[in-house]
Amino acid sequence: MLRYVPTALSCLMVLSCAWADEPCSGVDAPKSKPNAKPSARITATTCKFTFPVDDLDQTWEWGVSPLNACEYSWMVTVKLKEATFQIGVSHFNAFGIAQSGSFDDFLRASQADVWKLKPDKQGATVVDGIKVICKSNGPALEITVDDADWSAAVFAQRPALVKLQTTGTRLKKSEHAVKIKYKSD
């Protein structure tokens, strides 16, 4: 019968790693959580939403899920009395061509739109002419709608909350209700 008997050297290495201020080589440091918090800020001219993203600096892969699957989706849902909108970025594997790169490379390969959900919740249509800008900002994805007329019309009712949702075959599903901060320009 084989037994593992720790040597003085192995015990010393374990203790030195436990006492060191930095991890020893070969020992993974715990991953830190992003400092960003989900947020929603509305001004007279823009809507800005922030999603924290774990491991934003990793190499991102897309085009690797089954064909036509939604691989990544970050959506903001705004529910009004007469309509519900979703604002965000998503990536569907339409061509089955595996690609990889930085988060910003991924964003350039993805689709960013405003969607108006159908009343029966069985689909949605793109709201034409609305520019949605998506970019990384520190440890977060920042989604901005830069259209004063649309922002004023949609947020005139001053809803208190929006829902920030992540879905897709390559993301952990999450949903957060976020209080909207209204600011004047």
Residue pairs with C-beta under 8 A, 6 or more apart in sequence:
13 24
16 24
17 23
17 24
17 27
22 29
23 29
31 54
31 55
33 52
33 54
34 52
34 53
34 54
34 56
34 138
34 139
34 140
35 138
35 139
36 50
36 51
36 52
36 53
36 137
36 138
36 139
36 140
37 50
37 52
38 49
38 50
38 51
38 52
38 164
38 176
38 178
39 48
39 49
39 50
39 178
39 181
40 47
40 48
40 49
40 50
40 76
40 162
40 164
40 178
40 179
40 180
40 181
41 47
41 48
41 49
41 180
41 181
41 183
42 48
42 151
42 155
42 180
42 181
42 182
42 183
43 151
43 182
43 183
43 184
43 185
44 148
44 151
44 152
44 184
44 185
45 146
45 148
45 151
45 185
46 144
46 145
46 146
46 147
46 148
46 151
47 87
47 144
47 145
47 151
47 154
47 155
48 142
48 143
48 144
49 76
49 87
49 88
49 142
49 143
49 144
49 162
49 164
49 178
50 137
50 140
50 141
50 142
50 143
51 74
51 140
51 141
51 143
51 164
51 166
52 139
52 140
53 103
53 136
53 139
53 140
53 141
56 103
56 136
56 139
56 140
56 141
57 102
57 103
59 100
59 101
59 102
60 100
60 101
60 102
60 103
60 105
60 106
61 98
61 99
61 100
61 170
62 71
62 72
62 91
62 93
62 98
62 99
62 100
62 106
62 109
62 110
62 170
63 71
63 93
63 95
63 96
63 97
63 98
63 99
64 71
64 93
64 98
64 170
65 71
65 93
65 169
65 170
66 93
66 169
67 93
67 94
67 96
68 92
68 93
68 94
69 92
69 93
69 168
69 169
70 90
70 91
70 92
70 167
70 168
70 169
71 91
71 92
71 93
71 168
71 169
71 170
71 171
72 89
72 90
72 91
72 106
72 110
72 168
72 170
72 171
73 88
73 89
73 90
73 91
73 165
73 166
73 167
73 168
73 171
74 88
74 89
74 90
74 141
74 143
74 164
74 165
74 166
75 86
75 87
75 88
75 90
75 164
75 165
75 166
75 167
76 86
76 87
76 88
76 143
76 162
76 163
76 164
76 165
77 84
77 85
77 86
77 162
77 163
77 165
78 84
78 85
78 86
78 87
78 154
78 155
78 159
78 162
79 159
79 163
80 154
80 157
80 159
81 157
83 116
83 117
84 116
84 117
85 114
85 115
85 116
85 117
85 127
85 154
86 114
86 115
86 117
86 124
87 113
87 114
87 115
87 132
87 143
87 145
88 112
88 113
88 132
88 134
88 143
89 107
89 110
89 111
89 112
89 132
89 134
89 141
89 143
90 110
90 111
90 168
91 106
91 109
91 110
91 111
91 168
92 111
99 109
101 109
103 136
103 141
104 135
104 136
107 134
107 135
107 136
107 141
110 134
112 132
112 133
112 134
112 143
113 126
113 127
113 130
113 132
114 126
114 127
114 130
114 132
114 145
114 150
115 124
115 125
115 126
115 127
116 124
116 125
116 127
117 123
117 124
118 124
118 125
127 150
129 147
130 145
130 147
130 150
131 145
131 146
131 147
132 143
132 144
132 145
133 143
133 144
133 145
133 146
134 141
134 142
134 143
134 144
135 141
135 142
136 142
145 151
155 180
155 182
158 180
158 182
159 180
160 179
160 180
161 177
161 178
161 179
161 180
162 177
162 178
162 180
163 175
163 176
163 177
163 178
164 175
164 176
164 178
165 173
165 174
165 175
165 176
166 172
166 173
166 174
166 175
167 173
